[in-house]
Amino acid sequence: MFGEHASFIIPSYIISFVAIVGMTIYIIAQHKLRKAELKRLEESGIKRRADNG
């Protein structure tokens, strides 16, 4: 039905999909952690040098 190479191609797509979803979840989680860390540091009085305000 899918061709002679389907036994290789379908698992490759599944593995790629799982890897991309995993990396996306990891990046989103790290982004939230870094934002929370920056907020905590700024509330404690530590400012970013690049802040032009």
N, C-alpha and C positions, 0 to 999 in steps of 0.2 A: 504494500500500500504506500509506504513512504520512500521506497527505493532501497538499493542495496547498501547504502552508507548510513541509513537511518540509525543503526545501532551505535554509531559513533557520534553522529550529529546531534541527535536528541539529548543524550546525556551531557554533551558539551554545552548546549544551550541552557540546560538546567543548572549546571555548575556555574556558568557565567552569570545567570540570573541571581543565584544565591549569593555569589561573591559580590555583585554590584549592590544588592539589597543590604548585605552585611556591611559593606563599606559606607553606604549611605547612612545607615543607622548609627554606625560608629562616629561618623563626621558630625551628625546632628547632636549626638550625646556630648561629644567633645566641645562643640560650639556652645552648648548650654552651660557646661562646666566652666569654660573660660569666661563667659559673660558673667556668671555668678561670682567667679574669682575676682574679676575686674571690679564689679560692683562692691564686693566686700573690701577690697583694697582702697577704693576711692572713698568709701564711707569711713575707713580708718584714718583718712588724711593723706594717703599716698596718691599723688596725682601723676597722670601720664605726661611725659615730657613733650610729646607732640601735640598736646592740647593747646590750641591757639586762643582759648577763651579766657 
